[in-house]
Amino acid sequence: MKRCLFVIIFLIIINNYAQEPPLTWQEHWFEHNQLLSRVFYDDDVAIYYDKDTPPTIIWPFKYCGDVSRYLKKVYGPLSPENRIYIILHTNKYSGGHPAYYYDASHDFRNVADNGPGPWNNPTYDLITHEIGHIVESTPYGLKSSPAFGIWGDSKWCEIFIYDVYKGLGMTSEATRWYNNCINQTLDMPVKGAHWFRDWFYPLYTQYGGSAFLARFFENLGKKWKGGGLNWGQYVHFTSCAAGTDLRSAFKKAFGDTAWTQQMETQFLSAQKDYPCLSITDVKKSFTNNIPHNISNITIFPNPLKTKTNISFVLIKSSKINIEIYKTNGILVTRVLNGYLEAGNYNISWNREDKNNRNISSGIYLLKINNEIEYLNLK
């Protein structure tokens, strides 16, 4: 009996590791019936294209991976596998939709399914929007989006996309998106309500940026008893994220008459039923100024013919793992794996694989811990 128990525990532990995604994936949801092909994967993301999406399109590999890694820093694990699946369609299935790891409809995976393209040039907004729905529905044990009935399809995603662009240092994209959202309105809780301009953006800037967003979901994940939020409950949980009573901020954003007596009753009840987590108790909240341990990564020459130099600054002593991957996620070689003291480093790589063979021309990925850069081998 003890031996059987050991085997079961061992299997459970093994299954917690991220498995290699399948090479192909047959769609079986809504009107979707395409046979998808895996074009890239790592521990953070798996990317699939339909037959009409050229496999030469590689910009989603780094971008989607960067988004996934950023979200892990801000919100913690979003599923047991902790990987986001990205699907790109071309000339079909207009728009996009999300799916979640607790739902059999998409084979128990967190999925951002996007169409119709074309995807030849970087087009971030739709993919990031669909990932936003994954975030509002899965962090901290959530298995739904209790606030979706409050903010609808786009209002949360507007501030989420802005935060992603800002968090990834995509300044021009953040500015463009800010300008896109500043005049967007929703007829809830009053007609013509400016959610981004008057509600989300002021709270985001005053109460901690991404940390504020994460605290909202952590309070929900650890306190919520199920169902959809009413307005009073929503303002209460947002107040928990801010660490202050936001009823006056709600009235400032949407007008004094927007805050009704019913909302007041709901709010007071929520305060009693769902006491806020202390901000100091929130372990997965991060600011927009997360200190990175590695900075000033440069690769020269790139493109390269024979060898290249990988330079970087290590801010504090730590383990460094430098690896070269094919764009389909297959490891080519490990350049360095060990502990380094803080300082400036210049590591040389002679374009050989792990068997000391010269590798063919093409696009490769250089991964330094969680930072990814492209390599072009001539």
Stockholm file with secondary structure:
# STOCKHOLM 1.0

chainA/1-378         MKRCLFVIIFLIIINNYAQEPPLTWQEHWFEHNQLLSRVFYDDDVAIYYDKDTPPTIIWPFKYCGDVSRYLKKVYGPLSPENRIYIILHTNKYSGGHPAYYYDASHDFRNVADNGPGPWNNPTYDLITHEIGHIVESTPYGLKSSPAFGIWGDSKWCEIFIYDVYKGLGMTSEATRWYNNCINQTLDMPVKGAHWFRDWFYPLYTQYGGSAFLARFFENLGKKWKGGGLNWGQYVHFTSCAAGTDLRSAFKKAFGDTAWTQQMETQFLSAQKDYPCLSITDVKKSFTNNIPHNISNITIFPNPLKTKTNISFVLIKSSKINIEIYKTNGILVTRVLNGYLEAGNYNISWNREDKNNRNISSGIYLLKINNEIEYLNLK
#=GR chainA/1-378 SS CHHHHHHHHHHHHHHTSCCCCCSEEECCBTTBCCEEEEEEECSSEEEEECTTSCTTCCHHHHHHHHHHHHHHHHHCCSSSSCCEEEEECSSSSCEEEEECTTCGGGTSCEEEEEESCCCSSCCCHHHHHHHHHHHHHSGGGCCSCTTHHHHTTTHHHHHHHHHHHHHTTCHHHHHHHHHHHTTCCBCSSSTTBCHIIIIIHHHHHHTTTHHHHHHHHHHHHHHCCSSCCCHHHHHHHHHHHHTSCCHHHHHHHHCGGGSCHHHHHHHHHHHHHSCCCCGGGCSSCCCSCCCCSEEEEEEESSSBSSCEEEEEEESSCEEEEEEEEETTSCEEEEEEEEEECSEEEEEEECSBCTTSCBCCSEEEEEEETTEEEEEEEC
#=GC SS_cons         CHHHHHHHHHHHHHHTSCCCCCSEEECCBTTBCCEEEEEEECSSEEEEECTTSCTTCCHHHHHHHHHHHHHHHHHCCSSSSCCEEEEECSSSSCEEEEECTTCGGGTSCEEEEEESCCCSSCCCHHHHHHHHHHHHHSGGGCCSCTTHHHHTTTHHHHHHHHHHHHHTTCHHHHHHHHHHHTTCCBCSSSTTBCHIIIIIHHHHHHTTTHHHHHHHHHHHHHHCCSSCCCHHHHHHHHHHHHTSCCHHHHHHHHCGGGSCHHHHHHHHHHHHHSCCCCGGGCSSCCCSCCCCSEEEEEEESSSBSSCEEEEEEESSCEEEEEEEEETTSCEEEEEEEEEECSEEEEEEECSBCTTSCBCCSEEEEEEETTEEEEEEEC
//
